Amino acid sequence: MFLGNAMFAMTSCLLTCMASTILSPRLFERFFENMSRIDRKVWHTNMATYFPAFFVTLYALPAVVEFYESGDNGREFVREASIDTVRACGLSLGYMVWDLGVMLQDPKGQQVTYGGKKAYYLFVVHHVFSILIWPYAVLWGRCVFFVNFFLVSEVTNVNMSTRWFLLKCKMEKSSVYLVNGLAWIPLFLGVRVLVIPLMLNAFIFGTWGKLNLVEKIVAFVFLPIPSMLNVYWSKMIVSNAMKYLITGEDPENFSQKEKENSSNKKKKIIKKKKEN
């Protein structure tokens, strides 16, 4: 079931990308005309990001509800994962394998998409460790409580991807962009940040004695990382939202314009030196 769902996710991402390659230039013709080659390529691969947002959450959310209905507050580190968790994890990791392939195949284009090298490498590391650790956690029933919350957080991909598409369509001053951004903040904080105290409680008071030495080391080192990343990303989101509300200009676009202006100035200086 796990591998089947992972393969289904990868196949769905590939088909989505292929369909976008055929349909998007026709459906969004007036936007495509002014896009760079890199943006056009990333447009098609980004279409696949909606997949985990909907389908992973579809299974992961009931899995979280089931945990609380059973009275488990996450402190029980050894517990069999539900069918919903296995399905959600398979779908999520299938998408991550696809997305990691996209990032490694086109690092320059993806760095532009993610807002620089730092964010790009954070996503690469996030995907690699999730692909390596989550299958064991879910299939052998280790720290499933945490994995369920990490899976549910995929729902925020909807706003993140929509924001990117709106920016590329030059719609950052539209009401749709504003609503998407304002909706993104409480959703992100709700599913990624406000749940951190629950996970911290489980982390501190969990049944560590039931894990073997290797499992203890891996859990102690890696369980806090997603929460730390979520705090980092939430600060960026809130900061950028405040800048947008104050200036009316998306910080990403503003930063890009600064780079372009700086590049143009350098070219002019070099040209003048050559003329002299």
Steps between C-alpha positions, in 0.01 A plus 500: 500500500780743592698448180181494294400843628851634448500380138153644448621839629806504273292397199238766578769770528650395166161499326411839654824648371444353152141628491616848605763500225222447245216704650655790694648684197151500349299576815741767628631623167510870588705431812740257331600757238705705747636214710862392500595151385579399859163625629315308230680182597441550872132581430439143379685330787332725757159381385579171671530668841122506532499120509636451855307799630168330428558124499750470786284716727195296400648199681729663756232715665274203591812326635565791739135501610520126565800553728310740723182295497701206633633718785860488375679832552807392307708384796475138387794475262432141393160463338379344177420756233144513366419422139434872444850586624661237275309634200577864578869429558529299177337781301712767666830320447408419141456872442825580685697254282354672193566850637855411608568376147370830362717703738817304426437498125464879479673655803533853357136526400383354829718737701322788331166336584580440867653844553872425503756233578430490874130418463575261213747294704264498799234339283749249358611397851136486617405268213804272539456440872122453465553241226756316713325511839122510453457156337668331796303709751165416340556138399659404835272719710750745647404858597198489269335786690765742373493372143122553485538870584782539250276345233204726579723805456517424125168685464684835508647417157174628352565860601872485433455371144208733428713796611776400257257469208339836579842667513595359161170626361581849635195491727668598827279808527177304449245416769557130429866536595411688819237243607734209426777660705276587795355147500848348486617658828241350741503167316880476518511606864213266586632176352873563530568727799213488752531119518864524611412501876309173450800342329739644759293345778508163324873536432589574863271249668501229232573133565867521401572174679312305233738613224832333431822703509505590129130594506559722803786685331308551174185612683688737731692662213236517227159539665557867596632603155164536316364718780811720493468536123132586536584776748762634259262492203214651700719799592580551133133477399379744765790739430432498125127545561565809714731645233236440236227668705725801567654545155242333274794324331577130533845467667601228255426724202671795669809290566503381141476858372790601724711218355408602146581866571831403658581280202414780256719746694793259485452455126498879449816542707677226304383657171632843602836353599530328164412824319763688696 
